[in-house]
Amino acid sequence: MEPITVIKTRLIDTLPLGIDLVLKALKASIPPLSGKYDDYILLASRYRELNERLIRGVLTNEEAQVEFNKLSEAILAFISGLEEADLQEQAPEEHVEKGMGKLLYRIPDVMEHLKEEKCLVRIAFDKATLMEELTGEASDVVGDIRIAEVMGRS
C-alpha cells in the first residue's frame, strides 16, 4: 500500500479536475468497512443532491457555484484528516450487542409511476455481513436496528 502522504497528495491533486473524479478516487481508496466510509457516503450524497437541485432549477448557477465550493472545502478537509488506519478495513467486531444489528436500504430517490425499480433492504448482525457481495453506493443508508429473537441466528 502506498504511504498515506502519497495517497492524500494524489486525492488533493484530483480535486481541481472535478468533484466527481475525487469522489471516485476516494471510493477506490476507502474500504467499505473503514470508519471513514460513512463520511465518504455523506459527501457523495451531498454532491448528488447539489447536482439534482441544479438540474431541477432550484439553485441558480451562482448559488450552485457557492455550494460546490463549500463541498470542495469539505472534501479537502476530509482528505487532510485521513490517517493510515482510515484506509484499512477494520476487522468485524467480535462482540456484537445482543439483539442489535445493522439495516441497509438502497431505494431510488425518484421512481417513475408503473415502472419497476430495484430496491434493496438488508438486515444483518454486523456491517461486514451486511455488505457481503455489495459495493457501497452513495444512495445507501445504513443504520442500527433492534433484531428480535424470531429473527435471531439459527
C-alpha positions, -999 to 999 in steps of 0.1 A, spaced: 0 0 0 12 35 -8 21 58 20 -7 80 33 10 112 22 12 100 -14 -25 90 -14 -35 123 2 -15 143 -23 -30 123 -52 -65 129 -39 -59 167 -34 -44 170 -69 -75 153 -83 -99 178 -67 -93 206 -92 -102 182 -120 -137 177 -107 -156 168 -76 -169 136 -93 -134 124 -100 -121 130 -65 -152 112 -51 -144 82 -74 -108 82 -62 -119 84 -26 -143 55 -31 -114 34 -45 -92 44 -16 -115 39 14 -127 4 21 -164 -1 29 -156 -14 64 -134 16 73 -147 41 99 -144 69 73 -166 52 46 -198 66 61 -183 101 59 -174 95 22 -211 84 16 -223 117 31 -200 137 8 -211 118 -22 -248 122 -13 -243 159 -8 -227 161 -43 -256 141 -59 -282 163 -42 -265 195 -53 -265 183 -89 -301 173 -87 -311 207 -73 -291 224 -101 -308 203 -128 -343 209 -114 -336 247 -114 -339 251 -76 -305 267 -75 -292 294 -97 -257 289 -113 -242 314 -88 -258 296 -58 -247 263 -71 -211 275 -75 -211 287 -39 -224 253 -27 -199 234 -49 -171 255 -34 -183 246 1 -184 210 -8 -149 212 -22 -137 227 10 -154 199 30 -138 173 8 -104 189 12 -108 189 50 -119 153 48 -88 143 28 -65 163 51 -79 144 81 -74 110 67 -50 87 85 -34 54 76 -59 34 97 -88 50 77 -76 33 45 -76 -2 60 -106 -24 66 -114 -28 102 -119 -63 115 -156 -70 123 -163 -65 159 -162 -98 178 -186 -86 205 -220 -78 190 -245 -63 213 -273 -89 218 -304 -80 199 -288 -53 178 -279 -54 142 -274 -33 111 -300 -23 84 -291 -13 49 -316 1 24 -310 13 -11 -341 28 -26 -340 52 -55 -349 88 -47 -370 92 -78 -392 64 -93 -415 65 -123 -451 56 -119 -458 20 -132 -421 13 -138 -403 -14 -119 -374 -2 -98 -349 -23 -79 -350 -16 -41 -327 -34 -17 -332 -39 20 -308 -60 41 -306 -68 78 -275 -84 94 -258 -87 128 -228 -67 116 -217 -44 88 -193 -69 73 -221 -94 67 -245 -66 56 -221 -55 28 -212 -90 15 -212 -92 -23 -222 -55 -24 -203 -24 -34 -213 7 -14 -233 33 -33 -239 69 -24 -276 62 -20 -270 35 6 -284 42 41 -270 21 69 -284 23 104 -288 3 136 -318 -19 142 -330 -40 171 -333 -76 160 -360 -97 177 -354 -133 188 -376 -145 159 -350 -131 135 -321 -144 156 -293 -168 144 -304 -203 139 
